[in-house]
Amino acid sequence: MQNLMAEQQTFSDNALFLNAREENVPRGVVTAHPVVIAKGKGSEVWDVEGNRYLDFVGGIGVLNVGHNHPAVINAVTQQLHQVSHACFQVAAYPGYIELAKRLNTLIGAGEAFKSVFFTSGAEAVENAVKIARAYTNRPGIIAFDGAFHGRTLLGVTLTGMSQPYKQNFGPFPGDIYRVPYPNAFHHISPEDCLAALDNLFAVQILPERVAAIIIEPVQGDGGFLPAPASFMQALREITARHGILLICDEVQTGFGRTGKMFGFEHSAITPDLVTVAKSLGGGLPISGVVGRAKIMDAPTPGGLGGTYGGNALACAASLAVLDLLEHSNLLERSNLLGTQLNARLRQLADKYACIGEVRGVGFMQAVEIIDFESKKPDAALTQKILDCACQEGLLLIKCGLHRNTVRFLAPLVTSDSQLEEALHIFDIALARATGRLG
């Protein structure tokens, strides 16, 4: 690695690292852009050659407070001089307990809630399922078409997309069931989904054998599809009636992305369990399950944990992130930026026939790209748009069942001028990808 760094200092070339990446990292780990990042600040990153990019991916929704926020750096630095790691299962430390208390208050809103921490979003999802099964003594879990719940074996099983996630990784865990997710653009109504759920209860598994229904309030990798409030409320009523737990996966929607602290708040419901990760840690790996105290206490001692779960540095970063979200205008900023982004994307939709739909909540916005003649999903054109945007200095990634949706996950600290610059680049990328510009 030292030799590689020495060569990099001489040539300062993305290609050098990317060639080494090809030799040393398996192809199963995809890197969306041929860029090697050297530093980041706010909504901007610079590669090893000094080229600047607007980062509208944010570590895939991890950096709602931006790259290297001074408050996060300060909190982690202070913690580093105290305890970097102890493992909470060996000895407790203040940050873990304080973070649990803060999240319990935020989500519980006066009810008794408890929190447990892990490292990745997939770990949080798996443990939410364990907790739900322990509490209900039931096996069944219901998820949705298009859902993304992680890359572990259970996470992939819950995920409602076959490629690239499932591949030949089976056999998969049992007692996982699936129903459609509302998608107005593709003519799937909430009523269709509720009817499918009723049919599932009649044909595949009785409701009294279902431990939980897990749902993203806005599907992330599935295409940035918001669940209508009426649908979320109907699920809450159905789960309450049958003694089924409602799990909201807030890994991508949480911590201000949708304009509220959590996506479920748009529906005026309270889930039984909430999974959190991504932007909680401001760039450090941490995840958690937050839920009603009596449910969280269902697993017996030793049933939950993980060596790095709730790492002291990550807890310190998370507390700093919560301070920023609670005591600054970032939630207000998310709504303002989202309104501006949505309006400008709609203008581009009027200009480019390949944009089939603009959708989102808060600063979680996306455009679905279609073939303007057949109206079918156009994954190839979507990739071309992303490549053109990268060449112009804007990092974006795709999502959706057919990988034909461009998603915007810029930090909430993005300035008005940065947003306008990004949209100008996106306009150029659309023009080049569609042949309007050479």
C-alpha positions as CSV (number, residue, x, y, z in Angstrom):
1,M,0.0,0.0,0.0
2,Q,2.9,2.4,0.8
3,N,4.3,1.7,-2.7
4,L,0.9,2.4,-4.2
5,M,0.7,5.7,-2.3
6,A,4.2,6.7,-3.4
7,E,3.2,6.1,-7.0
8,Q,0.0,7.9,-6.5
9,Q,1.9,11.0,-5.2
10,T,4.0,10.9,-8.4
11,F,1.3,10.3,-10.9
12,S,-1.8,11.5,-9.1
13,D,-3.9,9.4,-11.3
14,N,-7.3,7.8,-10.8
15,A,-6.3,5.1,-13.2
16,L,-3.5,3.9,-10.9
17,F,-5.8,3.2,-8.0
18,L,-8.6,1.8,-10.3
19,N,-6.1,-0.7,-11.8
20,A,-5.1,-1.7,-8.4
21,R,-8.7,-2.0,-7.4
22,E,-9.3,-4.3,-10.3
23,E,-6.5,-6.6,-9.2
24,N,-7.3,-6.6,-5.5
25,V,-11.1,-6.2,-5.1
26,P,-13.7,-8.7,-6.3
27,R,-16.0,-7.7,-9.2
28,G,-19.0,-8.3,-7.0
29,V,-18.4,-5.0,-5.3
30,V,-19.5,-2.4,-7.9
31,T,-18.1,1.1,-8.0
32,A,-20.5,3.4,-9.8
33,H,-18.0,5.9,-11.1
34,P,-14.4,5.7,-12.2
35,V,-13.3,8.2,-9.5
36,V,-11.1,7.7,-6.5
37,I,-12.0,10.2,-3.8
38,A,-9.2,11.9,-1.8
39,K,-11.2,14.4,0.4
40,G,-14.7,15.7,0.9
41,K,-16.4,18.7,2.5
42,G,-20.1,19.4,2.7
43,S,-21.6,18.5,-0.6
44,E,-18.3,18.5,-2.5
45,V,-15.6,15.9,-3.0
46,W,-12.2,15.9,-4.8
47,D,-10.5,13.0,-6.5
48,V,-6.8,12.1,-6.3
49,E,-6.2,14.3,-9.3
50,G,-7.7,17.3,-7.7
51,N,-10.9,17.3,-9.7
52,R,-14.0,18.6,-7.9
53,Y,-17.4,16.9,-7.9
54,L,-20.7,17.8,-6.5
55,D,-21.7,14.7,-4.5
56,F,-25.4,14.1,-4.8
57,V,-25.1,10.5,-3.6
58,G,-23.8,11.3,-0.1
59,G,-22.4,7.8,0.6
60,I,-25.9,6.5,-0.5
61,G,-27.8,8.6,2.0
62,V,-25.2,8.5,4.7
63,L,-24.2,12.1,4.8
64,N,-27.3,14.2,5.4
65,V,-25.1,16.6,7.4
66,G,-22.4,16.5,4.7
67,H,-18.9,15.3,4.4
68,N,-16.6,16.0,7.4
69,H,-19.0,18.3,9.3
70,P,-16.9,20.2,11.9
71,A,-19.3,19.1,14.7
72,V,-18.9,15.5,13.8
73,I,-15.1,15.7,13.5
74,N,-14.9,17.5,16.9
75,A,-17.1,14.9,18.6
76,V,-15.2,11.9,17.2
77,T,-11.8,13.5,18.0
78,Q,-12.8,14.1,21.6
79,Q,-14.1,10.5,21.9
80,L,-10.9,9.2,20.3
81,H,-8.9,10.6,23.2
82,Q,-11.2,8.8,25.7
83,V,-12.5,5.4,24.5
84,S,-12.4,4.3,20.9
85,H,-13.9,0.8,21.5
86,A,-14.8,-1.3,24.5
87,C,-17.7,-3.5,23.2
88,F,-20.9,-2.7,25.0
89,Q,-21.4,-6.4,25.9
90,V,-18.2,-6.2,28.0
91,A,-18.6,-2.8,29.6
92,A,-21.1,0.0,29.1
93,Y,-20.0,3.5,28.1
94,P,-22.0,6.8,28.3
95,G,-22.3,7.5,24.6
96,Y,-24.3,4.3,23.9
97,I,-26.7,5.0,26.7
98,E,-27.2,8.6,25.8
99,L,-27.8,7.8,22.2
100,A,-30.4,5.2,23.1
101,K,-32.1,7.7,25.3
102,R,-32.2,10.4,22.6
103,L,-33.6,8.0,20.0
104,N,-36.2,6.6,22.4
105,T,-37.5,10.1,23.0
106,L,-37.5,11.0,19.3
107,I,-39.4,7.9,18.2
108,G,-41.3,7.0,21.3
109,A,-42.8,10.4,21.7
110,G,-43.7,9.8,25.4
111,E,-44.1,6.0,25.2
112,A,-41.6,3.7,26.7
113,F,-39.1,2.7,24.0
114,K,-35.7,1.1,24.0
115,S,-32.8,1.0,21.5
116,V,-30.0,-1.5,20.6
117,F,-27.1,-0.7,18.3
118,F,-25.3,-2.6,15.5
119,T,-23.0,-1.7,12.6
120,S,-24.9,-2.0,9.3
121,G,-28.5,-1.4,8.1
122,A,-28.8,-5.1,7.3
123,E,-27.8,-6.0,10.8
124,A,-30.5,-3.7,12.1
125,V,-33.1,-5.4,9.9
126,E,-32.1,-8.9,10.8
127,N,-32.3,-8.1,14.5
128,A,-35.6,-6.4,14.1
129,V,-36.9,-9.7,12.6
130,K,-35.4,-11.6,15.6
131,I,-37.0,-9.3,18.1
132,A,-40.4,-9.5,16.3
133,R,-40.3,-13.3,16.2
134,A,-39.2,-13.5,19.9
135,Y,-42.0,-11.2,21.0
136,T,-44.8,-12.7,18.9
137,N,-43.6,-16.3,18.9
138,R,-44.6,-16.3,15.2
139,P,-42.5,-17.1,12.1
140,G,-43.9,-15.1,9.2
141,I,-42.5,-11.9,7.9
142,I,-44.2,-9.9,5.1
143,A,-42.1,-7.6,2.9
144,F,-42.8,-5.8,-0.4
145,D,-41.9,-6.0,-4.0
146,G,-39.1,-3.6,-4.7
147,A,-38.0,-3.4,-1.1
148,F,-34.3,-3.2,-0.2
149,H,-33.4,-4.5,3.3
150,G,-29.7,-5.3,2.9
151,R,-27.2,-7.8,1.5
152,T,-27.0,-10.4,4.2
153,L,-28.8,-13.7,3.5
154,L,-31.9,-12.7,5.4
155,G,-31.6,-9.1,4.1
156,V,-31.5,-10.4,0.5
157,T,-34.5,-12.6,1.2
158,L,-36.5,-9.7,2.4
159,T,-35.3,-7.6,-0.6
160,G,-37.9,-7.5,-3.4
161,M,-35.5,-7.5,-6.3
162,S,-33.9,-10.5,-8.0
163,Q,-30.9,-9.0,-9.7
164,P,-28.3,-8.2,-8.8
165,Y,-29.0,-9.1,-5.2
166,K,-30.2,-12.7,-5.2
167,Q,-28.2,-14.1,-8.0
168,N,-27.3,-17.7,-7.1
169,F,-27.0,-17.1,-3.4
170,G,-29.9,-19.4,-2.3
171,P,-31.4,-21.3,-0.8
172,F,-32.9,-18.5,1.2
173,P,-34.5,-18.4,4.7
174,G,-38.1,-19.5,4.8
175,D,-41.4,-17.9,6.1
176,I,-40.8,-14.7,4.1
177,Y,-43.7,-13.5,2.1
178,R,-44.2,-10.6,-0.3
179,V,-46.9,-8.3,-1.6
180,P,-46.9,-5.4,-4.1
181,Y,-45.9,-1.9,-3.1
182,P,-47.9,1.1,-4.3
183,N,-46.6,2.6,-7.5
184,A,-48.9,5.1,-9.2
185,F,-46.7,5.5,-12.3
186,H,-46.9,1.8,-13.0
187,H,-50.6,1.6,-12.1
188,I,-50.3,-0.3,-8.7
189,S,-52.8,1.3,-6.3
190,P,-52.8,1.0,-2.5
191,E,-56.1,-0.9,-2.9
192,D,-54.3,-3.4,-5.1
193,C,-51.7,-3.9,-2.5
194,L,-54.1,-4.3,0.4
195,A,-56.1,-6.8,-1.7
196,A,-52.9,-8.8,-2.3
197,L,-52.3,-8.8,1.5
198,D,-55.8,-10.1,2.1
199,N,-55.2,-12.8,-0.5
200,L,-51.8,-13.7,1.1
201,F,-53.6,-14.2,4.4
202,A,-56.2,-16.4,2.7
203,V,-53.8,-18.5,0.6
204,Q,-50.3,-18.6,2.1
205,I,-50.2,-17.7,5.8
206,L,-52.8,-16.9,8.4
207,P,-52.4,-13.5,10.0
208,E,-52.0,-15.1,13.4
209,R,-48.8,-16.7,12.1
210,V,-47.3,-13.5,11.0
211,A,-44.8,-11.8,13.3
212,A,-44.2,-8.5,11.4
213,I,-44.7,-6.5,8.2
214,I,-41.6,-4.6,7.3
215,I,-41.9,-1.5,5.0
216,E,-39.8,1.5,3.9
217,P,-41.9,4.6,4.1
218,V,-40.3,5.6,0.9
219,Q,-38.7,2.8,-1.0
220,G,-35.0,3.6,-1.6
221,D,-33.3,1.2,-4.0
222,G,-36.7,0.2,-5.3
223,G,-37.1,3.6,-7.0
224,F,-37.8,6.4,-4.4
225,L,-41.5,5.5,-4.2
226,P,-43.4,7.1,-1.3
227,A,-46.0,5.0,0.4
228,P,-49.2,7.0,0.6
229,A,-50.2,8.0,4.1
230,S,-53.5,6.2,3.7
231,F,-51.7,3.0,2.9
232,M,-49.4,3.3,5.9
233,Q,-52.4,4.0,8.1
234,A,-54.2,0.9,6.7
235,L,-51.2,-1.2,7.5
236,R,-51.0,0.1,11.0
237,E,-54.7,-0.8,11.5
238,I,-54.3,-4.3,10.0
239,T,-51.2,-5.1,12.0
240,A,-52.8,-3.8,15.3
241,R,-55.9,-5.9,14.6
242,H,-54.0,-9.1,14.1
243,G,-51.3,-8.7,16.7
244,I,-48.7,-8.3,13.9
245,L,-45.8,-5.9,14.5
246,L,-45.2,-3.0,12.1
247,I,-41.5,-2.5,11.3
248,C,-40.5,0.7,9.5
249,D,-37.2,0.5,7.8
250,E,-35.8,4.1,8.1
251,V,-32.3,3.2,7.1
252,Q,-32.4,5.6,4.1
253,T,-35.4,7.8,4.9
254,G,-34.4,8.6,8.5
255,F,-32.7,11.7,9.9
256,G,-34.2,14.5,7.8
257,R,-34.0,13.0,4.3
258,T,-37.8,13.3,3.8
259,G,-38.2,16.7,5.5
260,K,-39.1,15.1,8.9
261,M,-36.8,13.3,11.3
262,F,-38.3,10.0,10.1
263,G,-40.4,9.0,7.1
264,F,-43.2,7.4,9.0
265,E,-44.1,10.8,10.6
266,H,-45.6,11.8,7.3
267,S,-48.4,9.2,7.9
268,A,-49.0,10.2,11.5
269,I,-48.4,6.6,12.8
270,T,-46.1,5.1,15.3
271,P,-44.4,1.8,14.3
272,D,-43.6,-0.9,16.8
273,L,-40.0,-1.2,15.6
274,V,-37.8,1.2,13.6
275,T,-34.5,0.3,12.0
276,V,-32.0,3.1,11.6
277,A,-28.5,3.5,10.1
278,K,-26.9,5.5,7.3
279,S,-27.1,9.2,8.2
280,L,-27.3,8.5,11.9
281,G,-23.5,8.2,12.1
282,G,-22.6,11.1,9.9
283,G,-20.2,8.9,8.0
284,L,-19.3,6.4,10.8
285,P,-20.8,2.9,10.7
286,I,-23.7,2.5,13.1
287,S,-27.2,1.1,13.0
288,G,-29.9,0.3,15.4
289,V,-33.4,-1.0,16.3
290,V,-35.6,1.3,18.2
291,G,-38.9,0.0,19.5
292,R,-41.6,-0.3,22.2
293,A,-39.9,-1.4,25.4
294,K,-41.9,-4.5,26.0
295,I,-41.2,-5.7,22.5
296,M,-37.5,-4.9,22.7
297,D,-37.2,-6.8,25.9
298,A,-38.5,-10.1,24.3
299,P,-35.1,-11.6,23.5
300,T,-33.4,-13.0,26.6
301,P,-29.9,-11.9,27.7
302,G,-27.3,-12.7,25.1
303,G,-29.7,-12.8,22.2
304,L,-28.7,-9.4,20.9
305,G,-25.4,-7.8,20.3
306,G,-22.3,-7.6,18.1
307,T,-18.7,-6.8,18.6
308,Y,-18.7,-3.4,17.0
309,G,-22.4,-2.6,17.6
310,G,-22.7,1.0,19.0
311,N,-19.0,1.6,18.8
312,A,-18.0,4.5,21.0
313,L,-16.7,6.7,18.1
314,A,-19.9,6.1,16.1
315,C,-22.1,6.9,19.1
316,A,-20.2,10.2,19.6
317,A,-20.7,11.0,15.9
318,S,-24.4,10.1,16.1
319,L,-25.0,12.4,19.1
320,A,-23.4,15.2,17.2
321,V,-25.7,14.5,14.2
322,L,-28.8,14.5,16.4
323,D,-27.7,17.9,17.8
324,L,-27.3,19.3,14.3
325,L,-30.7,18.0,13.2
326,E,-32.5,19.1,16.4
327,H,-30.9,22.5,16.9
328,S,-30.3,23.8,13.4
329,N,-32.6,24.3,10.4
330,L,-31.7,21.2,8.6
331,L,-35.3,19.7,8.5
332,E,-36.6,23.0,7.2
333,R,-33.7,23.1,4.8
334,S,-34.6,19.6,3.6
335,N,-38.1,20.7,2.7
336,L,-36.9,23.9,1.0
337,L,-34.3,22.1,-1.1
338,G,-36.7,19.4,-1.9
339,T,-39.3,21.9,-3.2
340,Q,-36.6,23.6,-5.3
341,L,-35.3,20.3,-6.7
342,N,-38.7,18.9,-7.5
343,A,-39.7,22.1,-9.3
344,R,-36.6,22.2,-11.4
345,L,-36.8,18.5,-12.2
346,R,-40.4,19.0,-13.4
347,Q,-39.1,21.7,-15.7
348,L,-36.6,19.3,-17.1
349,A,-39.3,16.7,-17.5
350,D,-41.2,19.2,-19.7
351,K,-38.0,19.6,-21.7
352,Y,-37.0,15.9,-22.0
353,A,-39.5,13.2,-23.0
354,C,-37.3,10.6,-21.4
355,I,-38.3,11.7,-18.0
356,G,-41.4,9.7,-17.3
357,E,-42.0,10.8,-13.7
358,V,-40.6,13.1,-11.0
359,R,-41.3,12.0,-7.5
360,G,-40.1,12.1,-3.9
361,V,-40.6,13.5,-0.4
362,G,-38.5,16.3,1.1
363,F,-34.9,16.2,-0.3
364,M,-35.4,12.6,-1.4
365,Q,-36.2,13.1,-5.0
366,A,-35.9,11.0,-8.2
367,V,-36.7,10.9,-11.9
368,E,-37.7,7.8,-13.7
369,I,-36.2,7.4,-17.2
370,I,-38.2,5.8,-20.0
371,D,-37.9,5.3,-23.7
372,F,-39.9,8.2,-25.1
373,E,-41.5,6.1,-27.8
374,S,-42.3,2.8,-26.1
375,K,-42.7,4.4,-22.6
376,K,-40.8,1.4,-21.2
377,P,-38.0,1.6,-18.6
378,D,-34.7,2.6,-20.2
379,A,-31.8,1.4,-18.1
380,A,-29.2,2.0,-20.8
381,L,-30.2,5.6,-21.2
382,T,-30.2,6.0,-17.4
383,Q,-26.6,4.8,-17.2
384,K,-25.6,7.1,-20.0
385,I,-27.1,10.1,-18.2
386,L,-25.2,9.2,-15.0
387,D,-21.9,8.8,-17.0
388,C,-22.4,12.2,-18.7
389,A,-23.2,13.8,-15.3
390,C,-20.0,12.4,-13.8
391,Q,-17.9,13.7,-16.7
392,E,-19.3,17.2,-16.0
393,G,-18.6,16.9,-12.2
394,L,-21.8,15.6,-10.7
395,L,-22.1,12.3,-8.9
396,L,-25.4,10.5,-9.1
397,I,-26.6,6.9,-8.9
398,K,-29.5,4.9,-10.1
399,C,-32.2,2.7,-8.5
400,G,-35.5,1.0,-9.3
401,L,-36.5,-2.5,-10.2
402,H,-35.3,-1.8,-13.8
403,R,-32.4,0.4,-12.7
404,N,-33.9,3.3,-14.7
405,T,-34.4,5.8,-11.9
406,V,-31.9,8.5,-11.1
407,R,-31.9,9.3,-7.4
408,F,-30.8,12.5,-5.7
409,L,-29.3,12.1,-2.2
410,A,-27.4,15.3,-1.7
411,P,-26.5,16.4,1.8
412,L,-29.0,18.7,3.6
413,V,-26.2,21.3,3.9
414,T,-26.2,21.8,0.1
415,S,-26.3,25.5,-0.8
416,D,-28.7,27.0,-3.3
417,S,-25.9,27.7,-5.7
418,Q,-24.6,24.1,-5.5
419,L,-28.1,22.8,-6.2
420,E,-28.5,25.1,-9.2
421,E,-25.0,24.1,-10.4
422,A,-26.0,20.4,-10.1
423,L,-29.2,20.9,-12.0
424,H,-27.4,22.8,-14.7
425,I,-25.0,19.8,-15.0
426,F,-27.9,17.4,-15.0
427,D,-29.5,19.4,-17.8
428,I,-26.3,19.1,-19.9
429,A,-26.1,15.3,-19.1
430,L,-29.7,14.8,-20.3
431,A,-28.9,16.7,-23.5
432,R,-25.8,14.8,-24.2
433,A,-27.3,11.4,-23.4
434,T,-30.3,12.0,-25.6
435,G,-28.3,13.4,-28.5
436,R,-29.4,17.0,-28.2
437,L,-25.9,18.0,-27.4
438,G,-22.8,16.6,-29.1
